[in-house]
């Protein structure tokens, strides 16, 4: 995804621990935005959600017993951090 310059910048940013991380965070977020990282992560989460649903459907157990797992899955899907 990232070109060599972006990779080098990210590696340099991740290697430092500034007293005020504001600028570091802004630079990382700018690169992530350019690379559409949010959309890529959301796609990956959606794919994992579908895979979890398929796995739950393949288990031969009453749906009532799967309800707790589905609730956990839904809670994890809805969280922000």
C-alpha positions as CSV (number, residue, x, y, z in Angstrom):
1,X,0.0,0.0,0.0
2,X,2.5,2.6,1.1
3,X,5.2,3.7,-1.3
4,X,8.9,3.5,-0.1
5,X,8.9,7.1,1.0
6,X,5.8,6.7,3.1
7,X,7.1,3.5,4.6
8,X,10.3,5.2,5.5
9,X,8.5,8.2,7.1
10,X,6.2,5.9,9.1
11,X,9.1,3.8,10.3
12,X,10.9,7.0,11.4
13,X,7.8,8.3,13.1
14,X,7.2,5.0,15.0
15,X,10.8,4.9,16.1
16,X,10.6,8.2,18.0
17,X,9.0,9.1,21.3
18,X,8.5,12.9,21.3
19,X,7.6,14.8,24.5
20,X,4.6,16.3,22.6
21,X,3.3,13.6,20.1
22,X,0.8,16.0,18.4
23,X,2.9,16.5,15.3
24,X,3.8,12.8,15.1
25,X,0.1,11.8,15.3
26,X,-0.9,14.3,12.7
27,X,1.8,13.1,10.3
28,X,0.8,9.4,10.8
29,X,-2.9,10.2,10.4
30,X,-2.2,12.1,7.2
31,X,-0.4,9.2,5.7
32,X,-3.1,6.8,6.8
33,X,-5.7,9.0,5.2
34,X,-3.8,9.1,2.0
35,X,-3.6,5.3,2.0
36,X,-7.3,4.9,2.8
37,X,-6.4,2.8,5.9
38,X,-9.8,3.4,7.5
39,X,-11.7,1.9,4.5
40,X,-9.3,-1.0,4.3
41,X,-9.7,-1.8,8.0
42,X,-13.5,-1.5,7.8
43,X,-13.4,-4.0,4.8
44,X,-11.3,-6.4,6.9
45,X,-13.6,-6.1,9.8
46,X,-16.6,-6.8,7.6
47,X,-14.9,-9.8,6.1
48,X,-14.1,-11.2,9.6
49,X,-17.7,-10.6,10.6
50,X,-19.0,-12.6,7.6
51,X,-16.5,-15.4,8.4
52,X,-17.7,-15.5,12.0
53,X,-21.3,-15.7,10.9
54,X,-20.4,-18.6,8.5
55,X,-18.6,-20.4,11.3
56,X,-21.5,-19.9,13.7
57,X,-24.0,-21.2,11.1
58,X,-21.8,-24.3,10.5
59,X,-21.9,-25.4,14.1
60,X,-24.7,-27.9,14.7
61,X,-26.0,-26.4,18.0
62,X,-29.3,-24.8,18.8
63,X,-29.5,-21.1,17.9
64,X,-30.3,-20.3,21.5
65,X,-26.9,-21.5,22.5
66,X,-25.2,-19.5,19.8
67,X,-27.0,-16.3,20.9
68,X,-24.3,-15.4,23.4
69,X,-21.6,-15.7,20.8
70,X,-23.6,-13.6,18.4
71,X,-24.0,-10.9,21.1
72,X,-20.3,-10.9,21.7
73,X,-19.6,-10.7,18.0
74,X,-22.0,-7.8,17.6
75,X,-20.6,-6.0,20.6
76,X,-17.1,-6.3,19.2
77,X,-18.3,-5.1,15.8
78,X,-19.9,-2.0,17.3
79,X,-17.0,-0.9,19.4
80,X,-14.9,2.1,18.3
81,X,-11.6,1.3,20.0
